[in-house]
Amino acid sequence: MQMNTCLIYRSAKKEETYVYLPIGKTLSDLPDELQNRFGEAVFVMKLEIGEDTKLARVHPAQVLSAIEEHGYFLQLPPKHPVEEEITRKIREG
């Protein structure tokens, strides 16, 4: 099983926006435009991500695939407010 240890940062500029970087990559490795839009990065946590890892808003395979292809994963805010997401998930059961 593929595992990746990531450092996760949140944007101080954009709410609910996160970037996952594998160990060995730094924020300066991100494309310049992304660095500018992301703004100040606030460290959130170090996390080992595998195919069975439970993540709140994204499937771990998406994270692993993006890291392999681009060297990072960018998690954007949900299209619906958090409250709507919770209500939807409760209804789906």
C-alpha positions as CSV (number, residue, x, y, z in Angstrom):
1,M,0.0,0.0,0.0
2,Q,1.3,3.5,-0.9
3,M,1.8,5.7,2.1
4,N,3.0,9.3,2.1
5,T,3.9,11.4,5.1
6,C,2.6,14.9,4.5
7,L,2.9,18.3,6.2
8,I,-0.4,20.0,6.0
9,Y,-0.8,23.8,6.0
10,R,-3.8,26.1,5.9
11,S,-4.0,29.4,4.2
12,A,-4.2,32.4,6.5
13,K,-5.7,34.3,3.4
14,K,-8.3,31.8,2.1
15,E,-10.7,30.1,4.5
16,E,-10.8,26.3,4.4
17,T,-8.0,26.1,2.0
18,Y,-5.1,23.6,2.7
19,V,-2.0,22.4,1.0
20,Y,-0.5,18.9,1.6
21,L,3.2,18.6,1.0
22,P,5.1,15.4,1.1
23,I,8.2,15.2,3.3
24,G,11.1,16.7,1.4
25,K,9.0,19.4,-0.4
26,T,8.7,22.9,1.0
27,L,6.3,25.7,0.4
28,S,8.8,27.4,-1.9
29,D,8.5,24.3,-4.2
30,L,4.9,25.4,-4.9
31,P,4.2,27.3,-8.2
32,D,4.6,31.1,-7.7
33,E,0.9,31.8,-8.5
34,L,-0.3,29.3,-5.9
35,Q,2.1,30.7,-3.3
36,N,0.7,34.2,-4.0
37,R,-2.9,33.1,-3.9
38,F,-2.4,30.9,-0.8
39,G,-0.8,33.6,1.2
40,E,0.8,33.0,4.6
41,A,0.8,29.2,5.3
42,V,0.0,28.1,8.9
43,F,1.3,24.7,9.8
44,V,-1.6,22.4,10.9
45,M,-0.2,18.9,11.3
46,K,2.0,16.1,10.0
47,L,0.0,13.1,8.8
48,E,0.7,9.7,7.2
49,I,-1.7,9.3,4.3
50,G,-2.5,5.9,2.8
51,E,-5.4,4.6,0.8
52,D,-7.3,3.7,4.0
53,T,-6.7,7.0,5.8
54,K,-9.9,8.8,6.8
55,L,-9.9,12.4,5.7
56,A,-12.8,14.8,6.2
57,R,-13.4,16.2,2.8
58,V,-11.4,14.3,0.2
59,H,-10.6,10.7,-0.7
60,P,-7.0,9.8,0.2
61,A,-6.4,8.4,-3.3
62,Q,-7.0,12.0,-4.7
63,V,-4.3,13.3,-2.3
64,L,-1.8,10.6,-3.2
65,S,-2.4,11.0,-6.9
66,A,-2.0,14.7,-6.9
67,I,1.2,14.5,-4.8
68,E,2.6,11.9,-7.2
69,E,1.7,14.0,-10.3
70,H,2.2,17.6,-9.0
71,G,4.3,17.3,-5.8
72,Y,1.4,18.7,-3.7
73,F,-2.3,18.5,-3.1
74,L,-4.5,21.6,-2.8
75,Q,-7.7,21.3,-0.9
76,L,-10.2,24.0,-1.7
77,P,-13.2,25.0,0.4
78,P,-16.4,22.9,-0.2
79,K,-18.9,24.2,-2.6
80,H,-21.5,24.1,0.2
81,P,-21.2,25.6,3.7
82,V,-20.1,23.1,6.3
83,E,-23.5,23.0,7.9
84,E,-25.1,21.9,4.6
85,E,-22.5,19.2,4.2
86,I,-23.2,17.8,7.7
87,T,-27.0,17.9,7.1
88,R,-26.5,16.1,3.7
89,K,-24.3,13.4,5.2
90,I,-26.8,12.8,8.1
91,R,-29.7,12.5,5.6
92,E,-27.6,10.0,3.5
93,G,-27.2,8.0,6.6
